[in-house]
Amino acid sequence: MSGLVLGIESSCDETSAAVVAEGRRVLSNVIASQVDLHAKYGGVVPEIASRQHLEAILPTLEEALETAGVGLGDLDAVAVTRGPGLIGTLLVGLSAAKALAFATGLPLVGVNHLAGHIYANFLVEPPPVFPFVCLIVSGGHSDLVHVRAFGEHELLGRSRDDAAGEAFDKVARVLGLGYPGGPQVEALAQKGDPTAVALPRAYLEEGSFDFSFSGLKTAVLQYVRKHGPLGEQALADVAASFQAAVVEVLAEKLIAAARRRRAPQVLLAGGVAANAALRAAVASRAARAGLRLGFPPPVLCTDNAAMIAAAGYYALRRGQTDALDLNADASLPLL
């Protein structure tokens, strides 16, 4: 076994294919983004995304294999995101993976998108050491996961309402910013005072590792309605104060979860993990707590197929394969 896995990712608005060696070395990671296409609508339109995946999937696969310098005969398996995500877009990638597996006889490995985000951390140096606690923060998820070994995941906390990335997108619309909201809010926040606006932090019940950002989003909306129209500096202050509130809760709960589970390392994953303020806050708290910290580069935080190939490799190593009747699951839980 050469350890070459072809990964396919199509859970939302990124068509991606990648070839990864032994779950660690990225030979190619091709991403066809639809951001510009959906920007005019202020968010992802599922029907448009599905059609765009259909157009992009074959050229993306061909480019990934060509860039890696391998053919289908060199591969050991095909790994594909089977959920969670948009059902129509998931089916495009899954159908392509099943067709390749059928035509070549390669093993098919269905991967949970959230597990993919965790295993993106194994594509950087140095790799994580078990056990660790990983914070997955994206448009649809804010999850705290204790990982004891490959495939051994314990969910410690999750979003009860708006996920962190979803809150960023909604606040971006409130502030009149473009899509995607996360990078827009982060850029504006750099010009603002994070202490200028008093905004709530929802820590929930004592000892809870769940997240809730709906109240914070509503507080921003009410502030803007009460004090608007806001000038450029006032908008920047709101963005900075909002971002500080989100980051504080995420960072503190991640460190508290690691202490609770006595894990020596914390990891970040998911699109919001590319946020520089979050990285800095976690780095500071981790250093004070004596914890190691790891996170992928931004290109491996957002949706990509390299992370799916990595997760697929470790699943294959544990003996996991799937039949060709594998179906997509839009609400697939991590556990």
C-alpha positions as CSV (number, residue, x, y, z in Angstrom):
1,M,0.0,0.0,0.0
2,S,1.5,3.3,-1.1
3,G,-0.8,5.3,1.1
4,L,-2.2,7.6,-1.7
5,V,-5.8,8.7,-1.1
6,L,-7.9,10.8,-3.4
7,G,-10.2,13.1,-1.4
8,I,-13.3,14.8,-2.7
9,E,-15.1,17.6,-0.9
10,S,-18.4,19.2,-2.0
11,S,-20.4,19.9,1.2
12,C,-21.2,23.5,0.5
13,D,-19.8,26.0,-2.1
14,E,-16.2,24.7,-2.6
15,T,-15.5,22.0,-5.2
16,S,-12.3,20.4,-4.1
17,A,-10.2,17.4,-4.9
18,A,-6.8,16.4,-3.4
19,V,-4.2,13.7,-3.3
20,V,-2.6,13.0,0.1
21,A,0.1,10.5,0.9
22,E,-0.1,8.5,4.2
23,G,-2.5,11.0,5.7
24,R,0.3,13.6,6.1
25,R,1.7,14.8,2.9
26,V,-0.3,17.0,0.5
27,L,0.5,16.2,-3.1
28,S,-2.3,18.4,-4.5
29,N,-5.2,20.3,-3.1
30,V,-7.3,21.9,-5.8
31,I,-10.2,24.2,-4.7
32,A,-12.8,25.7,-7.1
33,S,-14.4,28.4,-5.1
34,Q,-18.0,29.8,-5.7
35,V,-17.6,32.8,-3.4
36,D,-17.9,35.4,-6.2
37,L,-21.0,33.6,-7.6
38,H,-22.9,33.7,-4.3
39,A,-21.7,37.1,-3.1
40,K,-24.5,38.9,-4.9
41,Y,-27.0,36.9,-2.9
42,G,-25.4,37.5,0.5
43,G,-25.0,33.8,1.1
44,V,-24.9,30.3,-0.6
45,V,-27.9,29.5,-2.8
46,P,-28.1,25.6,-2.6
47,E,-29.5,25.1,-6.1
48,I,-26.9,27.3,-7.7
49,A,-24.1,25.6,-5.7
50,S,-25.2,22.2,-6.8
51,R,-25.2,23.1,-10.5
52,Q,-21.8,24.7,-10.1
53,H,-20.4,21.6,-8.5
54,L,-21.6,19.5,-11.5
55,E,-19.6,21.8,-13.8
56,A,-16.5,21.9,-11.7
57,I,-16.2,18.3,-10.3
58,L,-14.5,16.6,-13.3
59,P,-12.0,19.4,-14.2
60,T,-11.1,19.6,-10.5
61,L,-10.5,15.9,-10.2
62,E,-8.3,15.9,-13.3
63,E,-6.3,18.8,-12.1
64,A,-5.7,17.2,-8.7
65,L,-4.4,14.0,-10.2
66,E,-2.3,15.9,-12.7
67,T,-0.8,18.2,-10.1
68,A,0.0,15.2,-7.9
69,G,1.6,13.4,-10.8
70,V,-0.4,10.3,-10.2
71,G,-3.0,8.3,-12.1
72,L,-6.1,6.4,-10.8
73,G,-4.0,3.2,-10.8
74,D,-1.6,4.7,-8.2
75,L,-4.3,5.3,-5.7
76,D,-5.2,3.2,-2.7
77,A,-8.7,4.6,-1.9
78,V,-11.2,7.3,-2.7
79,A,-12.4,9.3,0.3
80,V,-15.4,11.6,0.1
81,T,-17.4,13.9,2.3
82,R,-20.8,12.3,3.0
83,G,-22.1,14.9,5.4
84,P,-23.0,17.1,7.0
85,G,-23.7,19.8,4.4
86,L,-26.1,20.7,1.7
87,I,-27.7,17.6,0.4
88,G,-27.6,18.5,-3.3
89,T,-23.9,19.5,-3.2
90,L,-23.0,16.5,-1.2
91,L,-24.6,14.2,-3.7
92,V,-22.4,15.6,-6.5
93,G,-19.2,14.7,-4.8
94,L,-20.5,11.4,-3.5
95,S,-21.7,10.4,-6.9
96,A,-18.3,11.2,-8.5
97,A,-16.5,9.2,-5.8
98,K,-18.8,6.2,-6.1
99,A,-18.3,6.2,-9.9
100,L,-14.6,6.3,-9.5
101,A,-14.6,3.5,-6.9
102,F,-16.9,1.4,-9.1
103,A,-14.8,1.9,-12.3
104,T,-11.4,1.3,-10.6
105,G,-12.3,-1.2,-7.8
106,L,-10.7,1.2,-5.3
107,P,-12.1,1.2,-1.7
108,L,-14.6,3.9,-1.0
109,V,-14.4,5.7,2.3
110,G,-17.2,8.1,3.5
111,V,-15.8,10.9,5.7
112,N,-17.6,13.1,8.2
113,H,-16.9,16.7,7.2
114,L,-16.2,17.7,10.8
115,A,-13.8,14.8,11.2
116,G,-12.1,16.2,8.1
117,H,-11.6,19.5,9.8
118,I,-10.0,17.8,12.8
119,Y,-7.6,15.8,10.7
120,A,-6.5,18.9,8.7
121,N,-4.2,19.4,11.7
122,F,-2.3,16.2,10.7
123,L,-1.2,17.9,7.5
124,V,1.1,20.3,9.2
125,E,4.3,20.0,11.2
126,P,4.6,18.9,13.9
127,P,1.5,16.6,13.9
128,P,-0.8,16.6,17.0
129,V,-0.1,14.1,19.8
130,F,-3.0,12.3,21.4
131,P,-5.0,13.1,23.4
132,F,-6.1,16.6,22.5
133,V,-9.2,18.8,22.5
134,C,-10.2,20.4,19.2
135,L,-12.4,23.4,18.7
136,I,-14.2,23.2,15.3
137,V,-15.6,26.6,14.4
138,S,-17.2,27.2,11.0
139,G,-20.4,28.6,9.4
140,G,-22.5,25.7,10.6
141,H,-20.7,24.4,13.7
142,S,-19.0,25.3,16.9
143,D,-18.0,22.0,18.5
144,L,-15.6,21.0,21.2
145,V,-14.2,17.5,20.6
146,H,-11.9,15.4,22.9
147,V,-9.9,13.1,20.6
148,R,-8.2,10.2,22.4
149,A,-6.9,8.4,19.3
150,F,-7.7,8.1,15.6
151,G,-11.5,7.6,15.3
152,E,-12.0,8.0,19.1
153,H,-14.0,11.2,19.5
154,E,-15.9,12.5,22.4
155,L,-18.2,15.5,21.8
156,L,-17.9,17.9,24.8
157,G,-20.0,20.8,23.5
158,R,-21.7,22.2,20.5
159,S,-23.8,25.1,19.2
160,R,-27.2,25.4,20.7
161,D,-28.3,28.0,18.1
162,D,-26.1,30.2,15.9
163,A,-22.7,28.8,15.3
164,A,-19.8,31.2,15.4
165,G,-19.4,31.5,11.7
166,E,-23.1,31.9,11.2
167,A,-23.1,34.8,13.7
168,F,-20.2,36.4,11.9
169,D,-22.2,36.3,8.6
170,K,-25.4,37.6,10.2
171,V,-23.5,40.5,11.9
172,A,-21.8,41.3,8.6
173,R,-25.2,41.8,7.0
174,V,-26.3,44.0,9.9
175,L,-23.3,46.1,9.5
176,G,-23.8,46.3,5.7
177,L,-20.7,44.3,4.8
178,G,-20.3,41.8,2.0
179,Y,-20.1,38.0,1.8
180,P,-18.5,36.0,3.2
181,G,-19.0,37.8,6.5
182,G,-16.2,36.4,8.6
183,P,-13.2,38.0,6.7
184,Q,-15.2,41.2,6.3
185,V,-15.9,41.6,10.0
186,E,-12.3,40.6,10.9
187,A,-10.9,43.3,8.5
188,L,-13.2,46.0,9.9
189,A,-12.6,44.9,13.5
190,Q,-8.8,45.7,13.1
191,K,-9.8,49.4,12.8
192,G,-12.0,49.3,15.9
193,D,-11.9,49.3,19.7
194,P,-12.9,45.9,21.1
195,T,-14.0,47.6,24.4
196,A,-16.1,50.3,22.8
197,V,-19.5,48.5,22.9
198,A,-20.6,46.4,25.9
199,L,-21.9,43.1,24.4
200,P,-23.0,40.0,26.3
201,R,-21.0,36.7,26.6
202,A,-23.2,33.6,26.9
203,Y,-21.3,31.1,29.0
204,L,-24.6,29.1,29.7
205,E,-24.8,26.8,32.8
206,E,-21.7,26.4,35.0
207,G,-19.4,23.8,33.5
208,S,-21.2,23.7,30.1
209,F,-19.1,23.5,27.0
210,D,-22.0,24.3,24.7
211,F,-22.1,27.6,22.7
212,S,-24.8,30.1,22.0
213,F,-24.2,33.2,19.9
214,S,-27.8,34.1,19.0
215,G,-28.2,36.5,21.9
216,L,-24.9,38.2,20.9
217,K,-26.1,38.6,17.3
218,T,-29.4,40.1,18.5
219,A,-27.6,42.5,20.9
220,V,-25.5,43.8,17.9
221,L,-28.7,44.3,15.8
222,Q,-30.4,46.2,18.7
223,Y,-27.4,48.4,19.2
224,V,-27.2,49.3,15.5
225,R,-30.9,50.1,15.4
226,K,-30.7,52.2,18.5
227,H,-27.6,54.2,17.5
228,G,-27.6,54.1,13.8
229,P,-26.8,55.3,11.2
230,L,-23.3,54.6,12.3
231,G,-20.2,56.2,11.0
232,E,-17.1,54.3,9.8
233,Q,-15.4,54.3,13.2
234,A,-18.5,53.4,15.1
235,L,-19.0,50.4,12.7
236,A,-15.5,49.3,13.3
237,D,-16.0,49.5,17.0
238,V,-19.1,47.4,16.8
239,A,-17.2,44.8,14.7
240,A,-14.3,44.7,17.1
241,S,-16.5,44.4,20.1
242,F,-18.6,41.6,18.5
243,Q,-15.5,39.7,17.5
244,A,-13.9,40.1,21.0
245,A,-17.1,38.6,22.5
246,V,-17.1,35.6,20.3
247,V,-13.4,35.0,20.6
248,E,-13.4,35.3,24.4
249,V,-16.1,32.6,24.8
250,L,-14.5,30.2,22.3
251,A,-11.0,30.5,23.7
252,E,-12.0,30.2,27.3
253,K,-14.2,27.2,26.8
254,L,-11.5,25.4,24.7
255,I,-8.9,25.9,27.5
256,A,-11.4,24.9,30.2
257,A,-12.3,21.7,28.2
258,A,-8.6,20.7,27.9
259,R,-8.1,21.2,31.6
260,R,-11.3,19.1,32.4
261,R,-10.0,16.3,30.2
262,R,-6.4,16.8,31.2
263,A,-5.4,17.0,27.5
264,P,-1.9,18.4,27.0
265,Q,-2.8,20.0,23.6
266,V,-5.5,22.1,22.0
267,L,-6.3,22.4,18.3
268,L,-8.3,24.8,16.1
269,A,-10.1,23.7,13.0
270,G,-12.8,25.0,10.6
271,G,-13.1,28.3,8.6
272,V,-13.3,30.6,11.7
273,A,-10.0,29.1,12.9
274,A,-8.4,31.3,10.2
275,N,-9.4,34.3,12.3
276,A,-6.2,36.0,13.6
277,A,-7.9,37.3,16.8
278,L,-9.1,33.9,17.7
279,R,-5.6,32.3,17.1
280,A,-3.9,35.0,19.2
281,A,-6.4,34.7,22.1
282,V,-6.1,30.9,22.2
283,A,-2.3,31.1,21.9
284,S,-2.1,33.4,24.9
285,R,-4.4,31.3,27.0
286,A,-2.8,28.1,26.0
287,A,0.6,29.4,26.9
288,R,-0.6,30.5,30.3
289,A,-2.1,27.1,30.9
290,G,1.0,25.2,29.8
291,L,-0.8,23.7,26.8
292,R,0.5,23.0,23.3
293,L,-1.4,24.6,20.5
294,G,-1.8,23.6,16.9
295,F,-3.8,24.9,13.9
296,P,-3.7,24.5,10.1
297,P,-2.8,27.3,7.7
298,P,-5.9,29.2,6.4
299,V,-6.2,27.2,3.2
300,L,-6.7,24.0,5.3
301,C,-9.1,25.7,7.7
302,T,-11.7,26.4,5.0
303,D,-13.4,23.5,3.2
304,N,-10.9,21.5,1.2
305,A,-10.3,17.9,0.0
306,A,-6.9,17.4,1.5
307,M,-8.5,17.2,5.0
308,I,-11.0,14.6,3.6
309,A,-8.2,12.5,2.1
310,A,-6.3,12.7,5.4
311,A,-9.3,11.6,7.5
312,G,-10.1,8.9,4.9
313,Y,-6.5,7.5,5.1
314,Y,-6.8,7.0,8.9
315,A,-10.3,5.5,8.6
316,L,-9.0,3.1,5.9
317,R,-6.1,2.2,8.2
318,R,-8.6,1.3,10.9
319,G,-10.4,-1.0,8.4
320,Q,-13.3,1.3,7.5
321,T,-14.7,1.1,3.9
322,D,-18.1,1.8,2.6
323,A,-20.3,0.0,0.0
324,L,-21.4,1.7,-3.2
325,D,-24.9,2.3,-1.8
326,L,-23.4,4.8,0.6
327,N,-25.8,7.8,0.8
328,A,-25.3,11.5,1.7
329,D,-26.5,12.7,5.1
330,A,-27.1,16.5,5.4
331,S,-27.3,16.3,9.2
332,L,-24.6,13.6,9.8
333,P,-23.5,13.9,13.4
334,L,-19.8,13.5,14.3
335,L,-20.6,10.8,16.8
